[in-house]
Amino acid sequence: MKLKVFVVVAATAFIMFATSQNGFASDNNPGYNLIKTSGCLACHAVDQNKVGPSYKIIAETNKKLYGKDAIKHIEKSIENGVKGKYKNLGITAAMPPYGYLGKQKIETIAKWIMSLAK
C-alpha cells in the first residue's frame, strides 16, 4: 500500500514538473510553442546537444557570461544568427538569423530559454 501511494505521488510530481512553465516541454508556454513552430527543434533540444547546443546549455552559458543581460544576448543570437559561440562543446554549426520572427516573438523565445537556467 505504501509503495502504491509513493508511486502515485512521484508520478504526479513528475507530471507537474514536466508541464510547468520551467518544465521541459510545456505546450502551455508561448516561448516553447514558438520554438516548436519555428523549426528550432531541428537543431536544438531542451536538455541534449544536437547540431546546436541544448537550450539548458544556452541558458546556463549566457547566464554565466552575461548575468542580467543574458536575455538580450540570446535575442541578438536569434535575430542575427551566431557561429562559434559553443565551439568548446564541439558545436561548429552556424545558426542562421531568425530576425524575421520579429522582436516580440524573439523576446518570448529568449525568456523561455532563460527560464531553464539553474
C-alpha positions in Angstrom: 0.0 0.0 0.0 2.8 2.5 0.9 4.6 1.7 -2.3 1.4 2.4 -4.3 1.0 5.8 -2.7 4.6 6.6 -3.3 4.4 5.7 -7.0 1.2 7.8 -7.4 2.8 10.8 -5.6 6.1 10.5 -7.6 4.2 10.2 -10.9 2.1 13.3 -10.1 5.1 15.3 -9.1 6.9 14.4 -12.4 3.8 15.3 -14.5 3.5 18.7 -12.7 7.2 19.4 -13.3 7.1 18.4 -16.9 4.1 20.6 -17.7 5.2 23.6 -15.6 6.5 26.7 -17.2 10.0 25.7 -16.4 9.4 22.1 -17.4 11.0 20.6 -20.5 8.1 20.6 -22.9 5.3 22.7 -21.7 2.7 23.1 -24.5 1.2 25.9 -22.4 4.3 28.1 -22.7 4.3 30.6 -25.6 8.1 30.5 -25.9 8.2 26.8 -26.3 5.4 26.8 -28.7 7.2 29.4 -30.9 10.3 27.1 -30.8 8.2 24.2 -32.0 6.6 26.1 -34.8 9.7 27.9 -36.0 11.8 24.8 -36.7 14.2 25.3 -33.8 13.9 21.7 -32.7 15.5 20.5 -35.9 18.9 21.6 -34.4 18.2 22.1 -30.7 16.7 20.1 -27.8 15.9 21.1 -24.3 18.4 19.0 -22.5 20.8 17.5 -25.0 23.1 18.8 -27.7 22.2 18.1 -31.3 23.5 20.1 -34.2 23.2 23.1 -31.9 23.6 23.3 -28.1 20.7 22.3 -25.8 18.5 25.1 -24.5 19.7 24.4 -21.0 23.4 24.9 -22.1 22.4 28.1 -23.9 20.6 29.4 -20.8 23.4 28.4 -18.4 26.2 29.7 -20.6 24.5 33.1 -21.2 23.7 33.5 -17.6 27.3 32.8 -16.6 28.7 35.1 -19.3 26.2 38.0 -19.2 24.2 37.8 -16.0 21.2 40.0 -16.1 21.8 40.8 -19.8 21.6 37.2 -20.8 18.2 37.5 -22.4 19.5 40.4 -24.6 22.4 38.3 -25.8 20.1 35.3 -26.6 17.8 37.7 -28.5 20.7 39.0 -30.5 21.8 35.5 -31.4 18.3 34.5 -32.5 17.9 37.7 -34.5 21.3 37.9 -36.2 22.4 34.3 -36.1 25.6 33.1 -34.4 28.6 30.9 -35.1 31.4 29.7 -32.9 29.8 30.6 -29.5 29.7 26.9 -28.5 32.8 25.5 -30.2 34.2 24.5 -26.8 31.4 21.8 -26.9 32.4 20.7 -30.3 29.5 22.5 -31.9 30.7 24.2 -35.1 27.4 24.6 -37.0 26.3 28.2 -37.6 22.8 29.3 -36.5 21.1 31.3 -39.3 19.3 34.5 -38.4 15.7 34.4 -37.4 15.1 38.2 -37.3 12.0 37.7 -39.5 10.2 36.4 -36.4 10.1 39.9 -35.0 11.2 41.4 -31.7 8.2 40.2 -29.6 8.5 36.5 -30.7 12.3 36.6 -30.3 11.9 38.0 -26.8 9.3 35.4 -25.9 11.7 32.6 -27.0 14.7 34.1 -25.2 12.7 34.4 -21.9 11.7 30.8 -22.2 15.2 29.6 -22.8 16.5 31.6 -19.8 13.8 30.0 -17.7 15.8 26.8 -18.0 18.9 28.3 -16.3 19.8 26.9 -12.9 
